[in-house]
Amino acid sequence: MRRWSRLEEDRLVELIRLCGGGHCQRQLKQIHAYLLVNGQSQNNFLLTKLIRTLVSARCLGYAHSILDSVSNPNAFLWTAMIRAYSQTHDHAQAEQALLLYTQMQKQATPPLTFTLSSTLKACARLASLHTGKHLHTHVIVHGLHSDTFVQTTLVDMYAACGNTADAQLLFDRMSIKDIQAWNTMIAGYVRSGDLTSALSLFHQMPEQNAHSRVEIVMGYAKVGNMEPARRLFESLAHRDRSILLYTAMIVGNAKCGDIKIALMKP
C-alpha cells in the first residue's frame, strides 16, 4: 500500500466532512470505494474519519463492515465503532460495543480514554455490574483512573447498576468535580429513588444548571410530590427556566395526575 501524502489525505478528509449528514450515504460509500481502488483499504486515519461520518449518516452496519475489513485496526478505529454502538438506547447495540471492546483487547490494542468511557456507557445501559467492575480494573491498569471524564463515566456505571454506594465513593475521591460529575451522581440517586441523597448533593453543588434542576424535578415526580418542584421552579428567574425544565415540570405534573397544571401555559 502506497502511503498517501498529507495533502492527499487532507483532501479526502475535507470531502468526507462535506458529506456529513443524513442524506449522503451513497457519496460516503463511493468515497470508500475510491479508497479501496487507490490502495487505502488499510488507512486507519482515513477510515476512522469515514466511519465517524457514516455513523452520523445512520450507516452503522456499513461502518462496522469497514472495521471488519481492516487487518490491524488502531485504537482510534476501534473507538469510533465502540462509541457509535454505545451512544444508542438499543441493548443489542450496547452488547455489540462490549463485544468489540473484547475483540480489541484480544488484539492487544491499548484503549484510549474514549474507548473505556464508551464501553462503560454500554455497561451502564445494560446494568452489567460484573462487566463494569472488570472494566474498572482496565481503567486502573491503563492509568486512566485520574481522568475526570472516565471517573464520571464510572460513577454513572455504578449508579446505573444500582450500586450508589460505590458510585458515591468514587465521586468523593474525585479531585476535580465538574458540573457533569455532580449531575451524574444526582441522576444516579434519582434513578435509585433516593431523593434525600439527591437533594443533599443538589444543595452542595458549587453551581447548578438546567440539567441539575431537571434531575431534581424528575426525582420529585418519582416520589409523587411535585409541590417542592413547583416552588423550585417559581423561585427561578425566567432566564433560568430552560425548555428542559419546562418539559420536566409538564411530565412530572402529568405523572402525578395534575393534568390541569401540566397543561397550563408557562
Buried (B, 14 or more C-beta within 10 A) or exposed (E): EEEBEEEBBEEBBEBBEEBBEEEBBEBBBEBBEEBEEBEBBBBBBBBBBBBBBBBBBEBBEBBBEBBEEBEEBBBBBBBBBBBBBBBBEEEEBBBBBBEBBEBBEEEEBEBBBBBBBBBBBBBBBBBBBEBBBEBBEBBEEBEBBEBBBBBBBBBBBBBBBEBBEBBBEBBEEBEEBBBBBBBBBBBBBBBBEBBEBBBEBBEEBEEBBBBBBBBBBBBBBBBEEBEBBBEBBEEBEEEEBBEBBBEBBBBBBBBBEBEEBBEEEE
